[in-house]
Amino acid sequence: MPRLFKSVTLIAWLIAGFLSFAARAADMNDRQIVADVVAGRYDKLTALEASAQRGDPTAMYWWSVLLDSCVIGKCRREEAVQWWSKAAQAGNSRSRLQVYHQHGNQATPQDPYAGLGPPRNAEEKLAWAGTILVTLGVDRMLEAKALGLLNEVDDAEPTMLSMHVKLALGRGDQIASARAMLAAGTPHEHLVAETLRRQYLLRERKRYSELLAMAQDKDAVAAVALCASTDVMEGHAELPPELYPLCVAGFERGHLGLAGVLLRHHMERQEMAVAATYARWCWSLPVSCGESLSEYERQRLGDSKAWRDRDAEIGIALGIPATEDIPLAARRRGLSLKVRHTEAIRACMRRAYLPEQGGFADIPECPWGKPPT
């Protein structure tokens, strides 16, 4: 995958799914709605329509999500766009972030902010700046303004999100930034690991063997970097014997994305009893094991309706739009997984970077960097 495409993909993940937890108080409780979506309390969620019609921006946003996700009967995406736009104009932070992200290619010096006005806080500044900086052919004045905003936020309030954006754009000390994020635990550890390995290769000529020696000499970051990237960098679905125990230890320390790596490893070896353990982690943790989990379920369930429903849930959680041919219950379970994943990612992206410690402050809602439970 070309580096530019990876940068655009990473920033899309970071921005499109990020939440401004500093949003002003609203009539509807955002956190309660999140909990209801994750738990599937649709008897309560259907009441959002009336609240949206009364003008509650939070209800407008979440009603648009439900309509777009096809979990209130039929798909109603045109109506969802209308509610989403109204929510953004009414000041809902989630909606504003999406507008900045999705309309970045339409920004001009005369209308740089998609009709919303300038970003109001650090999260919105990063959303707008990150989108502008990866938009091809953007006006040079806008590019300079976006870079200034990015640096302003990173200087004043450095977070894991701002560090991720700078890493994706190739700015700053790439090795130090990638190591800090991998040490803390990041939801995007695969992309960060690939970046770290490329930088080690380019700047220090360190290849797999040198990094393995570092990992075996108790460099936990080097171990995670190898485990999370060996499929792409070395083409291994099955982990090399010398690396496998380091990957198990990394997962147990809280590098949750390695659940998918270990699931794929044991499936390659046809060790389905052990694979089942990691499949359960993939379902229970807010991680996306994607194709590996889908293939595991296919082998377990066969080419059956039960597997197709599971496959649809996994796809929806990854961001593939739901369709009406998927059973309603599967659509709802898929949205539950997606929201659970993105909320955990958002919490982790809020972690403040502490330069004097070279690490990140803890946020209880972020599960990465903590032993899986």
LUMDO-855088 format. One record per residue (C-alpha): residue number from 1; x, y, z. Coordinates in nm, 2 decimals. Layout:
[lokol NUM [X Y Z]]
...
// end
This chain:
[lokol 1 [0.00 0.00 0.00]]
[lokol 2 [0.16 0.33 -0.10]]
[lokol 3 [0.27 0.55 0.19]]
[lokol 4 [0.04 0.84 0.09]]
[lokol 5 [-0.27 0.62 0.08]]
[lokol 6 [-0.17 0.48 0.42]]
[lokol 7 [-0.15 0.84 0.56]]
[lokol 8 [-0.49 0.93 0.41]]
[lokol 9 [-0.64 0.60 0.55]]
[lokol 10 [-0.50 0.66 0.90]]
[lokol 11 [-0.62 1.02 0.92]]
[lokol 12 [-0.96 0.90 0.80]]
[lokol 13 [-0.97 0.66 1.09]]
[lokol 14 [-0.85 0.91 1.33]]
[lokol 15 [-1.08 1.20 1.23]]
[lokol 16 [-1.40 1.04 1.11]]
[lokol 17 [-1.43 0.85 1.42]]
[lokol 18 [-1.31 1.10 1.68]]
[lokol 19 [-1.53 1.26 1.94]]
[lokol 20 [-1.50 1.60 2.11]]
[lokol 21 [-1.56 1.51 2.47]]
[lokol 22 [-1.55 1.88 2.55]]
[lokol 23 [-1.88 1.93 2.37]]
[lokol 24 [-2.12 2.17 2.53]]
[lokol 25 [-2.41 2.02 2.74]]
[lokol 26 [-2.70 1.90 2.53]]
[lokol 27 [-3.06 1.80 2.61]]
[lokol 28 [-2.99 1.44 2.54]]
[lokol 29 [-2.71 1.26 2.72]]
[lokol 30 [-2.45 1.15 2.46]]
[lokol 31 [-2.29 0.90 2.69]]
[lokol 32 [-2.62 0.74 2.77]]
[lokol 33 [-2.71 0.71 2.40]]
[lokol 34 [-2.37 0.54 2.33]]
[lokol 35 [-2.45 0.29 2.61]]
[lokol 36 [-2.79 0.23 2.46]]
[lokol 37 [-2.66 0.17 2.11]]
[lokol 38 [-2.39 -0.07 2.24]]
[lokol 39 [-2.65 -0.26 2.45]]
[lokol 40 [-2.91 -0.26 2.17]]
[lokol 41 [-3.18 -0.08 2.37]]
[lokol 42 [-3.39 0.01 2.07]]
[lokol 43 [-3.70 0.06 2.28]]
[lokol 44 [-3.52 0.37 2.41]]
[lokol 45 [-3.34 0.47 2.09]]
[lokol 46 [-3.65 0.51 1.88]]
[lokol 47 [-3.74 0.80 2.11]]
[lokol 48 [-3.45 1.00 1.96]]
[lokol 49 [-3.67 1.09 1.66]]
[lokol 50 [-3.90 1.30 1.87]]
[lokol 51 [-3.61 1.47 2.05]]
[lokol 52 [-3.44 1.54 1.71]]
[lokol 53 [-3.76 1.70 1.58]]
[lokol 54 [-3.77 1.92 1.89]]
[lokol 55 [-3.42 2.05 1.79]]
[lokol 56 [-3.18 1.86 2.02]]
[lokol 57 [-2.84 1.85 1.83]]
[lokol 58 [-2.72 1.53 2.00]]
[lokol 59 [-3.04 1.35 1.92]]
[lokol 60 [-3.02 1.48 1.56]]
[lokol 61 [-2.67 1.33 1.52]]
[lokol 62 [-2.76 0.99 1.67]]
[lokol 63 [-3.09 0.96 1.49]]
[lokol 64 [-2.89 1.02 1.17]]
[lokol 65 [-2.65 0.74 1.27]]
[lokol 66 [-2.94 0.50 1.33]]
[lokol 67 [-3.10 0.58 1.00]]
[lokol 68 [-2.78 0.56 0.80]]
[lokol 69 [-2.70 0.22 0.97]]
[lokol 70 [-3.04 0.08 0.87]]
[lokol 71 [-3.12 -0.03 1.22]]
[lokol 72 [-3.46 0.14 1.24]]
[lokol 73 [-3.63 -0.08 0.98]]
[lokol 74 [-3.53 0.02 0.62]]
[lokol 75 [-3.23 0.21 0.52]]
[lokol 76 [-3.30 0.59 0.52]]
[lokol 77 [-2.97 0.74 0.42]]
[lokol 78 [-3.10 1.05 0.24]]
[lokol 79 [-3.30 1.14 0.56]]
[lokol 80 [-2.99 1.06 0.77]]
[lokol 81 [-2.78 1.32 0.57]]
[lokol 82 [-3.04 1.59 0.64]]
[lokol 83 [-3.03 1.52 1.01]]
[lokol 84 [-2.65 1.50 1.02]]
[lokol 85 [-2.63 1.84 0.84]]
[lokol 86 [-2.88 1.99 1.08]]
[lokol 87 [-2.68 1.86 1.38]]
[lokol 88 [-2.36 2.01 1.25]]
[lokol 89 [-2.52 2.35 1.19]]
[lokol 90 [-2.67 2.33 1.54]]
[lokol 91 [-2.32 2.28 1.69]]
[lokol 92 [-2.30 1.91 1.75]]
[lokol 93 [-1.93 1.83 1.77]]
[lokol 94 [-1.95 1.48 1.63]]
[lokol 95 [-2.13 1.61 1.32]]
[lokol 96 [-1.90 1.91 1.28]]
[lokol 97 [-1.60 1.67 1.28]]
[lokol 98 [-1.76 1.47 1.00]]
[lokol 99 [-1.84 1.78 0.80]]
[lokol 100 [-1.48 1.90 0.82]]
[lokol 101 [-1.35 1.56 0.72]]
[lokol 102 [-1.58 1.47 0.44]]
[lokol 103 [-1.58 1.82 0.28]]
[lokol 104 [-1.21 1.89 0.29]]
[lokol 105 [-1.18 1.85 -0.08]]
[lokol 106 [-1.43 2.14 -0.13]]
[lokol 107 [-1.24 2.38 0.10]]
[lokol 108 [-1.14 2.71 -0.07]]
[lokol 109 [-0.97 3.02 0.07]]
[lokol 110 [-1.31 3.19 0.05]]
[lokol 111 [-1.50 2.91 0.23]]
[lokol 112 [-1.24 2.70 0.41]]
[lokol 113 [-1.47 2.55 0.67]]
[lokol 114 [-1.76 2.40 0.47]]
[lokol 115 [-2.00 2.67 0.59]]
[lokol 116 [-1.95 2.58 0.96]]
[lokol 117 [-1.72 2.86 1.06]]
[lokol 118 [-1.37 2.80 1.21]]
[lokol 119 [-1.29 2.51 1.44]]
[lokol 120 [-1.38 2.58 1.80]]
[lokol 121 [-1.15 2.36 1.99]]
[lokol 122 [-0.84 2.14 1.96]]
[lokol 123 [-1.03 1.83 1.83]]
[lokol 124 [-1.20 2.03 1.56]]
[lokol 125 [-0.87 2.20 1.46]]
[lokol 126 [-0.71 1.87 1.42]]
[lokol 127 [-1.00 1.73 1.22]]
[lokol 128 [-0.99 2.03 0.98]]
[lokol 129 [-0.61 2.06 0.96]]
[lokol 130 [-0.55 1.69 0.91]]
[lokol 131 [-0.81 1.66 0.64]]
[lokol 132 [-0.67 1.97 0.45]]
[lokol 133 [-0.31 1.84 0.47]]
[lokol 134 [-0.39 1.51 0.30]]
[lokol 135 [-0.62 1.66 0.04]]
[lokol 136 [-0.45 1.65 -0.30]]
[lokol 137 [-0.43 1.98 -0.49]]
[lokol 138 [-0.54 2.19 -0.19]]
[lokol 139 [-0.47 2.56 -0.20]]
[lokol 140 [-0.12 2.66 -0.07]]
[lokol 141 [-0.27 2.92 0.17]]
[lokol 142 [-0.50 2.66 0.32]]
[lokol 143 [-0.22 2.41 0.35]]
[lokol 144 [-0.01 2.67 0.54]]
[lokol 145 [-0.30 2.76 0.76]]
[lokol 146 [-0.37 2.39 0.84]]
[lokol 147 [-0.01 2.32 0.92]]
[lokol 148 [-0.01 2.62 1.16]]
[lokol 149 [-0.32 2.49 1.34]]
[lokol 150 [-0.17 2.14 1.37]]
[lokol 151 [0.15 2.28 1.52]]
[lokol 152 [-0.05 2.52 1.75]]
[lokol 153 [-0.26 2.23 1.89]]
[lokol 154 [0.04 2.00 1.92]]
[lokol 155 [0.24 2.26 2.10]]
[lokol 156 [-0.04 2.36 2.34]]
[lokol 157 [-0.22 2.03 2.40]]
[lokol 158 [-0.02 1.73 2.26]]
[lokol 159 [-0.23 1.42 2.26]]
[lokol 160 [-0.21 1.08 2.11]]
[lokol 161 [-0.44 1.21 1.83]]
[lokol 162 [-0.21 1.50 1.74]]
[lokol 163 [0.09 1.27 1.75]]
[lokol 164 [-0.08 1.02 1.52]]
[lokol 165 [-0.17 1.29 1.27]]
[lokol 166 [0.19 1.42 1.27]]
[lokol 167 [0.32 1.07 1.23]]
[lokol 168 [0.08 1.00 0.93]]
[lokol 169 [0.20 1.33 0.77]]
[lokol 170 [0.57 1.24 0.82]]
[lokol 171 [0.64 1.52 1.06]]
[lokol 172 [0.85 1.53 1.38]]
[lokol 173 [1.08 1.26 1.51]]
[lokol 174 [0.91 0.96 1.36]]
[lokol 175 [1.10 0.70 1.56]]
[lokol 176 [1.05 0.87 1.89]]
[lokol 177 [0.68 0.93 1.83]]
[lokol 178 [0.61 0.58 1.71]]
[lokol 179 [0.80 0.43 2.00]]
[lokol 180 [0.61 0.64 2.25]]
[lokol 181 [0.27 0.54 2.11]]
[lokol 182 [0.36 0.17 2.08]]
[lokol 183 [0.49 0.17 2.44]]
[lokol 184 [0.16 0.32 2.57]]
[lokol 185 [-0.06 0.10 2.35]]
[lokol 186 [-0.24 0.25 2.05]]
[lokol 187 [-0.55 0.13 1.86]]
[lokol 188 [-0.35 0.19 1.54]]
[lokol 189 [-0.05 -0.02 1.64]]
[lokol 190 [-0.03 -0.20 1.30]]
[lokol 191 [0.02 0.12 1.10]]
[lokol 192 [0.24 0.27 1.37]]
[lokol 193 [0.45 -0.05 1.37]]
[lokol 194 [0.50 -0.03 1.00]]
[lokol 195 [0.60 0.33 1.02]]
[lokol 196 [0.86 0.26 1.29]]
[lokol 197 [1.01 -0.03 1.10]]
[lokol 198 [1.04 0.18 0.78]]
[lokol 199 [1.21 0.45 0.98]]
[lokol 200 [1.45 0.21 1.15]]
[lokol 201 [1.54 0.07 0.81]]
[lokol 202 [1.59 0.41 0.64]]
[lokol 203 [1.76 0.59 0.93]]
[lokol 204 [1.95 0.31 1.11]]
[lokol 205 [1.95 0.02 0.85]]
[lokol 206 [1.79 -0.20 1.11]]
[lokol 207 [1.61 -0.50 0.95]]
[lokol 208 [1.42 -0.79 1.10]]
[lokol 209 [1.72 -0.96 1.26]]
[lokol 210 [1.84 -0.64 1.43]]
[lokol 211 [1.50 -0.56 1.56]]
[lokol 212 [1.45 -0.92 1.68]]
[lokol 213 [1.78 -0.90 1.88]]
[lokol 214 [1.65 -0.58 2.04]]
[lokol 215 [1.32 -0.75 2.12]]
[lokol 216 [1.49 -1.05 2.27]]
[lokol 217 [1.70 -0.80 2.48]]
[lokol 218 [1.38 -0.69 2.65]]
[lokol 219 [1.29 -0.40 2.41]]
[lokol 220 [0.91 -0.45 2.43]]
[lokol 221 [0.84 -0.18 2.17]]
[lokol 222 [1.06 -0.36 1.91]]
[lokol 223 [0.88 -0.68 1.99]]
[lokol 224 [0.53 -0.52 1.93]]
[lokol 225 [0.66 -0.35 1.62]]
[lokol 226 [0.76 -0.69 1.47]]
[lokol 227 [0.45 -0.88 1.59]]
[lokol 228 [0.21 -0.61 1.45]]
[lokol 229 [0.39 -0.58 1.11]]
[lokol 230 [0.54 -0.92 1.02]]
[lokol 231 [0.24 -1.01 0.80]]
[lokol 232 [0.31 -0.70 0.58]]
[lokol 233 [0.68 -0.66 0.61]]
[lokol 234 [0.78 -1.03 0.59]]
[lokol 235 [0.47 -1.18 0.44]]
[lokol 236 [0.42 -1.42 0.74]]
[lokol 237 [0.07 -1.52 0.84]]
[lokol 238 [0.23 -1.78 1.08]]
[lokol 239 [0.46 -1.61 1.33]]
[lokol 240 [0.83 -1.73 1.33]]
[lokol 241 [0.90 -1.95 1.63]]
[lokol 242 [1.14 -1.70 1.78]]
[lokol 243 [0.88 -1.42 1.76]]
[lokol 244 [0.57 -1.61 1.88]]
[lokol 245 [0.64 -1.59 2.26]]
[lokol 246 [0.71 -1.22 2.24]]
[lokol 247 [0.38 -1.17 2.06]]
[lokol 248 [0.19 -1.36 2.33]]
[lokol 249 [0.36 -1.15 2.60]]
[lokol 250 [0.28 -0.83 2.41]]
[lokol 251 [-0.09 -0.92 2.39]]
[lokol 252 [-0.09 -1.01 2.76]]
[lokol 253 [0.06 -0.66 2.84]]
[lokol 254 [-0.23 -0.49 2.66]]
[lokol 255 [-0.13 -0.46 2.29]]
[lokol 256 [-0.48 -0.57 2.20]]
[lokol 257 [-0.45 -0.57 1.82]]
[lokol 258 [-0.22 -0.87 1.85]]
[lokol 259 [-0.53 -1.08 1.92]]
[lokol 260 [-0.59 -1.09 1.55]]
[lokol 261 [-0.23 -1.17 1.48]]
[lokol 262 [-0.23 -1.46 1.72]]
[lokol 263 [-0.57 -1.58 1.59]]
[lokol 264 [-0.44 -1.59 1.23]]
[lokol 265 [-0.12 -1.76 1.35]]
[lokol 266 [-0.31 -2.05 1.51]]
[lokol 267 [-0.55 -2.08 1.22]]
[lokol 268 [-0.25 -2.12 0.99]]
[lokol 269 [-0.12 -2.40 1.21]]
[lokol 270 [-0.47 -2.55 1.23]]
[lokol 271 [-0.46 -2.52 1.61]]
[lokol 272 [-0.83 -2.44 1.63]]
[lokol 273 [-0.87 -2.49 2.00]]
[lokol 274 [-0.61 -2.22 2.07]]
[lokol 275 [-0.75 -2.01 1.79]]
[lokol 276 [-1.09 -2.02 1.96]]
[lokol 277 [-0.94 -1.84 2.26]]
[lokol 278 [-0.82 -1.55 2.05]]
[lokol 279 [-1.15 -1.54 1.85]]
[lokol 280 [-1.33 -1.49 2.18]]
[lokol 281 [-1.09 -1.21 2.26]]
[lokol 282 [-1.16 -1.06 1.92]]
[lokol 283 [-1.53 -1.06 2.00]]
[lokol 284 [-1.51 -0.94 2.36]]
[lokol 285 [-1.24 -0.67 2.32]]
[lokol 286 [-1.30 -0.34 2.13]]
[lokol 287 [-1.06 -0.45 1.86]]
[lokol 288 [-1.11 -0.53 1.49]]
[lokol 289 [-0.97 -0.87 1.39]]
[lokol 290 [-1.14 -0.84 1.05]]
[lokol 291 [-1.07 -1.10 0.79]]
[lokol 292 [-0.91 -1.34 1.03]]
[lokol 293 [-1.21 -1.35 1.26]]
[lokol 294 [-1.45 -1.39 0.96]]
[lokol 295 [-1.25 -1.68 0.83]]
[lokol 296 [-1.24 -1.84 1.17]]
[lokol 297 [-1.62 -1.81 1.19]]
[lokol 298 [-1.65 -1.96 0.84]]
[lokol 299 [-1.45 -2.26 0.94]]
[lokol 300 [-1.65 -2.30 1.26]]
[lokol 301 [-2.00 -2.25 1.11]]
[lokol 302 [-1.95 -2.35 0.75]]
[lokol 303 [-2.10 -2.16 0.46]]
[lokol 304 [-2.43 -2.11 0.65]]
[lokol 305 [-2.67 -1.83 0.73]]
[lokol 306 [-2.52 -1.81 1.08]]
[lokol 307 [-2.18 -1.75 0.93]]
[lokol 308 [-2.31 -1.49 0.68]]
[lokol 309 [-2.47 -1.30 0.96]]
[lokol 310 [-2.15 -1.31 1.16]]
[lokol 311 [-1.96 -1.20 0.85]]
[lokol 312 [-2.20 -0.91 0.80]]
[lokol 313 [-2.16 -0.80 1.17]]
[lokol 314 [-1.78 -0.79 1.13]]
[lokol 315 [-1.81 -0.59 0.80]]
[lokol 316 [-2.04 -0.33 0.96]]
[lokol 317 [-1.80 -0.30 1.25]]
[lokol 318 [-1.53 -0.22 1.00]]
[lokol 319 [-1.73 0.05 0.84]]
[lokol 320 [-1.89 -0.14 0.55]]
[lokol 321 [-2.24 0.01 0.50]]
[lokol 322 [-2.53 -0.21 0.60]]
[lokol 323 [-2.79 -0.32 0.35]]
[lokol 324 [-3.15 -0.43 0.39]]
[lokol 325 [-3.07 -0.79 0.28]]
[lokol 326 [-2.88 -0.83 0.61]]
[lokol 327 [-3.11 -0.94 0.90]]
[lokol 328 [-3.21 -0.65 1.12]]
[lokol 329 [-3.06 -0.82 1.43]]
[lokol 330 [-2.73 -0.86 1.26]]
[lokol 331 [-2.73 -0.49 1.15]]
[lokol 332 [-2.79 -0.39 1.51]]
[lokol 333 [-2.52 -0.62 1.64]]
[lokol 334 [-2.28 -0.48 1.38]]
[lokol 335 [-2.35 -0.12 1.48]]
[lokol 336 [-2.31 -0.21 1.85]]
[lokol 337 [-1.96 -0.35 1.77]]
[lokol 338 [-1.87 -0.05 1.56]]
[lokol 339 [-1.97 0.21 1.82]]
[lokol 340 [-1.80 0.01 2.10]]
[lokol 341 [-1.48 0.00 1.89]]
[lokol 342 [-1.48 0.37 1.80]]
[lokol 343 [-1.56 0.49 2.15]]
[lokol 344 [-1.26 0.30 2.28]]
[lokol 345 [-1.04 0.45 2.01]]
[lokol 346 [-1.17 0.80 2.09]]
[lokol 347 [-1.08 0.76 2.45]]
[lokol 348 [-0.73 0.65 2.36]]
[lokol 349 [-0.68 0.94 2.12]]
[lokol 350 [-0.76 1.18 2.40]]
[lokol 351 [-0.47 1.07 2.61]]
[lokol 352 [-0.24 1.37 2.69]]
[lokol 353 [0.12 1.34 2.60]]
[lokol 354 [0.35 1.41 2.89]]
[lokol 355 [0.69 1.52 2.75]]
[lokol 356 [0.87 1.52 3.08]]
[lokol 357 [0.78 1.15 3.12]]
[lokol 358 [0.80 1.06 2.75]]
[lokol 359 [0.46 0.89 2.78]]
[lokol 360 [0.08 0.94 2.79]]
[lokol 361 [-0.16 1.01 3.08]]
[lokol 362 [-0.40 0.73 3.15]]
[lokol 363 [-0.77 0.74 3.06]]
[lokol 364 [-0.98 0.47 3.22]]
[lokol 365 [-1.20 0.42 2.91]]
[lokol 366 [-0.89 0.34 2.70]]
[lokol 367 [-0.82 -0.04 2.72]]
[lokol 368 [-0.50 -0.04 2.52]]
[lokol 369 [-0.18 -0.07 2.73]]
[lokol 370 [-0.37 -0.27 2.99]]
[lokol 371 [-0.39 -0.65 3.03]]
[lokol 372 [-0.70 -0.78 2.86]]
[lokol 373 [-1.00 -0.86 3.08]]
// end
